[in-house]
């Protein structure tokens, strides 16, 4: 490592002595060591000539300006842009035109405390904090704020989330729920229960682009994880999709028959269905948990379930593993037979000769 060059996060910084004899620290605004090295040489040469280098100062950007730039950046890059937009709106109501350089650990701590008082679940609280942290990470990359501010924000730790929510319906509850759904909601719920797809993925389905009834699968080219996913269509789902009235002028599978536009949300009708069915403490996303849970309980291996859900790693899917005790018991029995088969047969032979 060259003297006078150091790293903060992913950005290289330089350190040199100015004409006044004081130490100067300056960001190269680059993650390349060579850029920092070149900048340091320029500064040292200027000092040698008796010239005080002019350090570029970052303007006083506000949180509102960052929010606008960040929302523009996530559109088209992240499928969760709409959800993030709601959260950014909440953050704007708190921080508004606060200058980015004014942010500190205490401000973010207070945000976290306020969300706790509003009875946000740890996972929801952490989601808000993660978005705020990523916004400031991008702000540093966009040279809207110094990296020192990002460090202060990162000092606030996420809340401990002892147990990820795992709420799923029994077979009887699944039937009860679908029976009370309004006509437009019923096929949407059946699709969720039989595919494990996310709400946004379901409401965005298009006949020609995603649904292949002939070969029996739904193809998602752009998922939350940015990966292609293929989901088989079972008999129940096939019957449901075939019963939907398809209009040639509307590409979407699920749409409002009055406006002809795809549904943006089904919160109100889903809430009504839950009330009619008597099912409590349940959200639309829990239909995805229901899909995965019943697969595991039926003996489907975790790897297959993970692929159907579109998880990037098995870690996310392992939360369902405790639902397959008989499956694990069978695995141990297989091991027992493999290790002890000879010993057992020998003992039986010995016993038969007695």
TITOR-501786 format. One record per residue (C-alpha): x, y, z; residue number from 1. Coordinates in nm, 2 decimals. Layout:
% TITOR-501786
<atom <X,Y,Z>,NUM>;
...
END
This chain:
% TITOR-501786
<atom <0.00,0.00,0.00>,1>;
<atom <0.14,0.34,-0.10>,2>;
<atom <0.19,0.59,0.17>,3>;
<atom <-0.09,0.85,0.18>,4>;
<atom <-0.35,0.62,0.02>,5>;
<atom <-0.62,0.45,0.22>,6>;
<atom <-0.96,0.30,0.17>,7>;
<atom <-1.30,0.39,0.32>,8>;
<atom <-1.56,0.14,0.22>,9>;
<atom <-1.52,0.09,-0.15>,10>;
<atom <-1.37,0.44,-0.22>,11>;
<atom <-1.00,0.52,-0.22>,12>;
<atom <-0.89,0.83,-0.03>,13>;
<atom <-0.56,1.02,-0.02>,14>;
<atom <-0.37,1.20,0.27>,15>;
<atom <-0.10,1.47,0.23>,16>;
<atom <0.04,1.77,0.40>,17>;
<atom <-0.08,2.11,0.28>,18>;
<atom <0.12,2.44,0.26>,19>;
<atom <0.00,2.53,0.61>,20>;
<atom <0.16,2.21,0.75>,21>;
<atom <-0.18,2.05,0.82>,22>;
<atom <-0.29,1.71,0.71>,23>;
<atom <-0.54,1.70,0.43>,24>;
<atom <-0.77,1.41,0.35>,25>;
<atom <-0.95,1.40,0.02>,26>;
<atom <-1.17,1.14,-0.15>,27>;
<atom <-1.07,1.02,-0.50>,28>;
<atom <-1.44,0.94,-0.55>,29>;
<atom <-1.33,0.62,-0.72>,30>;
<atom <-1.29,0.25,-0.62>,31>;
<atom <-0.98,0.22,-0.83>,32>;
<atom <-0.64,0.25,-0.66>,33>;
<atom <-0.48,0.40,-0.97>,34>;
<atom <-0.71,0.69,-0.96>,35>;
<atom <-0.62,0.77,-0.60>,36>;
<atom <-0.25,0.73,-0.68>,37>;
<atom <-0.28,0.98,-0.97>,38>;
<atom <-0.47,1.23,-0.76>,39>;
<atom <-0.21,1.21,-0.48>,40>;
<atom <0.07,1.27,-0.73>,41>;
<atom <-0.12,1.58,-0.87>,42>;
<atom <-0.16,1.72,-0.51>,43>;
<atom <0.20,1.66,-0.41>,44>;
<atom <0.32,1.83,-0.73>,45>;
<atom <0.10,2.13,-0.67>,46>;
<atom <0.23,2.16,-0.31>,47>;
<atom <0.59,2.13,-0.44>,48>;
<atom <0.52,2.43,-0.67>,49>;
<atom <0.38,2.63,-0.37>,50>;
<atom <0.02,2.60,-0.49>,51>;
<atom <-0.26,2.50,-0.25>,52>;
<atom <-0.48,2.24,-0.42>,53>;
<atom <-0.84,2.34,-0.46>,54>;
<atom <-1.05,2.06,-0.31>,55>;
<atom <-1.38,2.00,-0.48>,56>;
<atom <-1.66,2.06,-0.23>,57>;
<atom <-1.99,1.87,-0.23>,58>;
<atom <-2.30,2.09,-0.26>,59>;
<atom <-2.56,2.09,0.02>,60>;
<atom <-2.80,1.83,-0.13>,61>;
<atom <-3.12,1.76,0.06>,62>;
<atom <-3.29,1.43,0.13>,63>;
<atom <-3.57,1.53,-0.10>,64>;
<atom <-3.32,1.56,-0.39>,65>;
<atom <-3.17,1.22,-0.30>,66>;
<atom <-3.52,1.06,-0.29>,67>;
<atom <-3.61,1.19,-0.63>,68>;
<atom <-3.28,1.07,-0.79>,69>;
<atom <-3.30,0.73,-0.61>,70>;
<atom <-3.66,0.67,-0.72>,71>;
<atom <-3.57,0.74,-1.08>,72>;
<atom <-3.27,0.50,-1.05>,73>;
<atom <-3.47,0.21,-0.91>,74>;
<atom <-3.75,0.22,-1.17>,75>;
<atom <-3.67,-0.04,-1.43>,76>;
<atom <-3.39,-0.19,-1.22>,77>;
<atom <-3.59,-0.33,-0.93>,78>;
<atom <-3.93,-0.50,-0.93>,79>;
<atom <-3.98,-0.38,-0.58>,80>;
<atom <-3.97,-0.01,-0.70>,81>;
<atom <-4.33,0.05,-0.62>,82>;
<atom <-4.31,-0.09,-0.27>,83>;
<atom <-3.99,0.11,-0.21>,84>;
<atom <-4.17,0.42,-0.33>,85>;
<atom <-4.42,0.39,-0.05>,86>;
<atom <-4.14,0.36,0.21>,87>;
<atom <-3.94,0.65,0.06>,88>;
<atom <-4.26,0.86,0.08>,89>;
<atom <-4.27,0.78,0.45>,90>;
<atom <-3.91,0.88,0.49>,91>;
<atom <-3.97,1.20,0.30>,92>;
<atom <-4.25,1.29,0.55>,93>;
<atom <-3.99,1.26,0.83>,94>;
<atom <-3.67,1.41,0.68>,95>;
<atom <-3.81,1.63,0.39>,96>;
<atom <-3.55,1.90,0.30>,97>;
<atom <-3.30,1.80,0.57>,98>;
<atom <-2.95,1.84,0.43>,99>;
<atom <-2.77,1.51,0.37>,100>;
<atom <-2.46,1.62,0.55>,101>;
<atom <-2.67,1.68,0.87>,102>;
<atom <-2.77,1.31,0.90>,103>;
<atom <-2.62,1.14,1.20>,104>;
<atom <-2.66,0.83,1.41>,105>;
<atom <-2.91,0.99,1.66>,106>;
<atom <-3.15,1.08,1.38>,107>;
<atom <-3.16,0.73,1.24>,108>;
<atom <-3.19,0.58,1.60>,109>;
<atom <-3.49,0.81,1.65>,110>;
<atom <-3.65,0.69,1.33>,111>;
<atom <-3.61,0.33,1.44>,112>;
<atom <-3.76,0.41,1.78>,113>;
<atom <-4.06,0.59,1.63>,114>;
<atom <-4.13,0.29,1.41>,115>;
<atom <-4.12,0.06,1.72>,116>;
<atom <-4.37,0.29,1.89>,117>;
<atom <-4.60,0.26,1.58>,118>;
<atom <-4.58,-0.12,1.64>,119>;
<atom <-4.39,-0.20,1.32>,120>;
<atom <-4.27,-0.56,1.32>,121>;
<atom <-3.89,-0.60,1.34>,122>;
<atom <-3.88,-0.72,0.98>,123>;
<atom <-4.08,-0.41,0.86>,124>;
<atom <-3.87,-0.18,1.07>,125>;
<atom <-3.55,-0.33,0.92>,126>;
<atom <-3.68,-0.29,0.57>,127>;
<atom <-3.72,0.09,0.62>,128>;
<atom <-3.37,0.11,0.77>,129>;
<atom <-3.21,-0.10,0.49>,130>;
<atom <-3.37,0.13,0.22>,131>;
<atom <-3.24,0.44,0.40>,132>;
<atom <-2.89,0.29,0.42>,133>;
<atom <-2.89,0.20,0.05>,134>;
<atom <-3.01,0.54,-0.04>,135>;
<atom <-2.71,0.69,0.13>,136>;
<atom <-2.48,0.43,-0.02>,137>;
<atom <-2.59,0.55,-0.36>,138>;
<atom <-2.56,0.92,-0.25>,139>;
<atom <-2.19,0.86,-0.18>,140>;
<atom <-2.14,0.70,-0.52>,141>;
<atom <-2.33,0.99,-0.68>,142>;
<atom <-2.11,1.24,-0.48>,143>;
<atom <-2.40,1.39,-0.31>,144>;
<atom <-2.26,1.34,0.04>,145>;
<atom <-1.94,1.25,0.21>,146>;
<atom <-1.88,0.88,0.31>,147>;
<atom <-1.85,0.99,0.68>,148>;
<atom <-2.23,1.04,0.68>,149>;
<atom <-2.29,0.69,0.55>,150>;
<atom <-2.07,0.56,0.83>,151>;
<atom <-2.28,0.74,1.09>,152>;
<atom <-2.60,0.59,0.95>,153>;
<atom <-2.46,0.24,0.93>,154>;
<atom <-2.38,0.25,1.30>,155>;
<atom <-2.75,0.19,1.37>,156>;
<atom <-2.80,-0.18,1.39>,157>;
<atom <-3.10,-0.37,1.26>,158>;
<atom <-3.35,-0.51,1.51>,159>;
<atom <-3.32,-0.87,1.61>,160>;
<atom <-3.59,-1.07,1.43>,161>;
<atom <-3.61,-1.40,1.63>,162>;
<atom <-3.86,-1.56,1.40>,163>;
<atom <-3.95,-1.50,1.04>,164>;
<atom <-4.32,-1.50,1.00>,165>;
<atom <-4.45,-1.83,0.88>,166>;
<atom <-4.83,-1.83,0.86>,167>;
<atom <-5.00,-2.08,0.63>,168>;
<atom <-5.35,-2.22,0.58>,169>;
<atom <-5.47,-2.57,0.64>,170>;
<atom <-5.63,-2.76,0.35>,171>;
<atom <-5.97,-2.68,0.49>,172>;
<atom <-5.89,-2.31,0.53>,173>;
<atom <-5.77,-2.30,0.17>,174>;
<atom <-6.10,-2.43,0.05>,175>;
<atom <-6.30,-2.20,0.28>,176>;
<atom <-6.11,-1.90,0.16>,177>;
<atom <-6.15,-1.97,-0.22>,178>;
<atom <-6.52,-2.04,-0.17>,179>;
<atom <-6.59,-1.69,-0.03>,180>;
<atom <-6.37,-1.49,-0.27>,181>;
<atom <-6.54,-1.26,-0.52>,182>;
<atom <-6.55,-1.38,-0.88>,183>;
<atom <-6.25,-1.16,-0.98>,184>;
<atom <-6.04,-1.26,-0.67>,185>;
<atom <-6.10,-1.63,-0.67>,186>;
<atom <-5.87,-1.72,-0.97>,187>;
<atom <-5.60,-1.49,-0.83>,188>;
<atom <-5.60,-1.67,-0.50>,189>;
<atom <-5.61,-2.01,-0.67>,190>;
<atom <-5.31,-1.91,-0.88>,191>;
<atom <-5.12,-1.80,-0.56>,192>;
<atom <-5.20,-2.12,-0.38>,193>;
<atom <-5.09,-2.34,-0.67>,194>;
<atom <-4.78,-2.16,-0.79>,195>;
<atom <-4.63,-1.97,-0.48>,196>;
<atom <-4.60,-1.66,-0.70>,197>;
<atom <-4.58,-1.32,-0.55>,198>;
<atom <-4.87,-1.08,-0.58>,199>;
<atom <-4.70,-0.85,-0.82>,200>;
<atom <-4.60,-1.15,-1.04>,201>;
<atom <-4.96,-1.28,-1.05>,202>;
<atom <-5.12,-0.94,-1.13>,203>;
<atom <-4.86,-0.88,-1.40>,204>;
<atom <-4.92,-1.20,-1.59>,205>;
<atom <-4.98,-1.17,-1.96>,206>;
<atom <-5.12,-1.45,-2.17>,207>;
<atom <-4.88,-1.44,-2.46>,208>;
<atom <-4.57,-1.35,-2.26>,209>;
<atom <-4.60,-1.57,-1.95>,210>;
<atom <-4.87,-1.84,-1.98>,211>;
<atom <-4.82,-2.15,-2.19>,212>;
<atom <-5.13,-2.37,-2.14>,213>;
<atom <-5.03,-2.60,-2.42>,214>;
<atom <-4.70,-2.71,-2.26>,215>;
<atom <-4.83,-2.65,-1.90>,216>;
<atom <-4.61,-2.39,-1.75>,217>;
<atom <-4.59,-2.02,-1.65>,218>;
<atom <-4.26,-1.85,-1.75>,219>;
<atom <-4.14,-1.55,-1.55>,220>;
<atom <-3.85,-1.38,-1.73>,221>;
<atom <-3.81,-1.10,-1.48>,222>;
<atom <-3.85,-1.19,-1.12>,223>;
<atom <-3.77,-1.01,-0.79>,224>;
<atom <-3.43,-1.17,-0.79>,225>;
<atom <-3.37,-1.09,-1.16>,226>;
<atom <-3.37,-1.45,-1.26>,227>;
<atom <-3.58,-1.65,-1.50>,228>;
<atom <-3.83,-1.89,-1.34>,229>;
<atom <-4.05,-2.16,-1.48>,230>;
<atom <-4.36,-2.28,-1.28>,231>;
<atom <-4.55,-2.59,-1.38>,232>;
<atom <-4.93,-2.56,-1.42>,233>;
<atom <-5.12,-2.83,-1.23>,234>;
<atom <-5.47,-2.95,-1.32>,235>;
<atom <-5.65,-2.72,-1.08>,236>;
<atom <-5.47,-2.41,-1.21>,237>;
<atom <-5.52,-2.52,-1.57>,238>;
<atom <-5.90,-2.55,-1.52>,239>;
<atom <-5.90,-2.21,-1.34>,240>;
<atom <-5.71,-2.03,-1.62>,241>;
<atom <-5.92,-2.19,-1.90>,242>;
<atom <-6.23,-2.06,-1.73>,243>;
<atom <-6.11,-1.70,-1.74>,244>;
<atom <-6.27,-1.49,-2.02>,245>;
<atom <-5.99,-1.38,-2.24>,246>;
<atom <-6.02,-1.05,-2.44>,247>;
<atom <-5.80,-1.01,-2.75>,248>;
<atom <-5.76,-0.64,-2.68>,249>;
<atom <-5.63,-0.70,-2.32>,250>;
<atom <-5.30,-0.88,-2.28>,251>;
<atom <-5.33,-0.94,-1.90>,252>;
<atom <-5.47,-1.25,-1.74>,253>;
<atom <-5.63,-1.06,-1.45>,254>;
<atom <-5.80,-0.73,-1.53>,255>;
<atom <-6.08,-0.51,-1.43>,256>;
<atom <-6.37,-0.59,-1.66>,257>;
<atom <-6.50,-0.23,-1.64>,258>;
<atom <-6.18,-0.04,-1.71>,259>;
<atom <-5.99,-0.31,-1.90>,260>;
<atom <-5.68,-0.24,-1.70>,261>;
<atom <-5.48,-0.49,-1.49>,262>;
<atom <-5.54,-0.49,-1.11>,263>;
<atom <-5.29,-0.29,-0.92>,264>;
<atom <-5.39,-0.44,-0.59>,265>;
<atom <-5.65,-0.66,-0.43>,266>;
<atom <-5.62,-0.56,-0.07>,267>;
<atom <-5.98,-0.46,-0.01>,268>;
<atom <-6.14,-0.76,-0.17>,269>;
<atom <-5.89,-1.00,-0.01>,270>;
<atom <-5.96,-0.84,0.33>,271>;
<atom <-6.33,-0.89,0.28>,272>;
<atom <-6.27,-1.26,0.19>,273>;
<atom <-6.07,-1.31,0.51>,274>;
<atom <-6.35,-1.16,0.71>,275>;
<atom <-6.61,-1.39,0.55>,276>;
<atom <-6.39,-1.70,0.60>,277>;
<atom <-6.31,-1.61,0.96>,278>;
<atom <-5.93,-1.64,0.89>,279>;
<atom <-5.73,-1.40,1.10>,280>;
<atom <-5.37,-1.28,1.11>,281>;
<atom <-5.32,-1.35,0.74>,282>;
<atom <-5.18,-1.16,0.45>,283>;
<atom <-5.18,-1.22,0.07>,284>;
<atom <-4.81,-1.30,0.08>,285>;
<atom <-4.89,-1.58,0.32>,286>;
<atom <-5.05,-1.77,0.03>,287>;
<atom <-4.69,-1.81,-0.09>,288>;
<atom <-4.60,-1.96,0.25>,289>;
<atom <-4.90,-2.19,0.22>,290>;
<atom <-4.78,-2.32,-0.12>,291>;
<atom <-4.43,-2.39,0.01>,292>;
<atom <-4.55,-2.54,0.34>,293>;
<atom <-4.78,-2.79,0.19>,294>;
<atom <-4.52,-2.90,-0.06>,295>;
<atom <-4.27,-2.97,0.22>,296>;
<atom <-4.53,-3.15,0.42>,297>;
<atom <-4.61,-3.37,0.12>,298>;
<atom <-4.25,-3.48,0.11>,299>;
<atom <-4.11,-3.26,-0.17>,300>;
<atom <-3.74,-3.19,-0.12>,301>;
<atom <-3.62,-2.85,-0.01>,302>;
<atom <-3.42,-2.79,-0.33>,303>;
<atom <-3.72,-2.83,-0.55>,304>;
<atom <-3.93,-2.61,-0.33>,305>;
<atom <-3.65,-2.35,-0.35>,306>;
<atom <-3.65,-2.35,-0.73>,307>;
<atom <-4.03,-2.32,-0.75>,308>;
<atom <-4.02,-2.02,-0.52>,309>;
<atom <-3.73,-1.86,-0.70>,310>;
<atom <-3.51,-1.83,-0.40>,311>;
<atom <-3.15,-1.75,-0.47>,312>;
<atom <-3.02,-1.97,-0.19>,313>;
<atom <-3.15,-2.26,0.02>,314>;
<atom <-3.11,-2.05,0.33>,315>;
<atom <-3.44,-1.88,0.26>,316>;
<atom <-3.62,-2.20,0.20>,317>;
<atom <-3.49,-2.38,0.51>,318>;
<atom <-3.75,-2.20,0.72>,319>;
<atom <-4.00,-2.46,0.60>,320>;
<atom <-3.78,-2.76,0.68>,321>;
<atom <-3.93,-2.82,1.02>,322>;
<atom <-4.26,-2.91,0.85>,323>;
<atom <-4.11,-3.23,0.72>,324>;
<atom <-4.03,-3.44,1.03>,325>;
<atom <-4.13,-3.77,0.87>,326>;
<atom <-3.91,-3.69,0.57>,327>;
<atom <-3.61,-3.63,0.80>,328>;
<atom <-3.70,-3.95,1.00>,329>;
<atom <-3.69,-4.15,0.67>,330>;
<atom <-3.35,-4.00,0.59>,331>;
<atom <-3.21,-4.12,0.92>,332>;
<atom <-3.36,-4.46,0.88>,333>;
<atom <-3.20,-4.49,0.54>,334>;
<atom <-2.86,-4.40,0.70>,335>;
<atom <-2.93,-4.66,0.97>,336>;
<atom <-2.99,-4.93,0.71>,337>;
<atom <-2.68,-4.83,0.52>,338>;
<atom <-2.45,-4.84,0.82>,339>;
<atom <-2.60,-5.12,1.02>,340>;
<atom <-2.75,-5.36,0.76>,341>;
<atom <-2.47,-5.61,0.79>,342>;
<atom <-2.46,-5.60,1.16>,343>;
<atom <-2.84,-5.65,1.19>,344>;
<atom <-2.84,-5.94,0.94>,345>;
<atom <-2.55,-6.11,1.13>,346>;
<atom <-2.74,-6.07,1.46>,347>;
<atom <-3.05,-6.23,1.30>,348>;
<atom <-2.85,-6.52,1.17>,349>;
<atom <-2.69,-6.58,1.51>,350>;
<atom <-3.03,-6.56,1.67>,351>;
<atom <-3.18,-6.81,1.43>,352>;
<atom <-2.91,-7.07,1.52>,353>;
<atom <-2.98,-7.05,1.89>,354>;
END
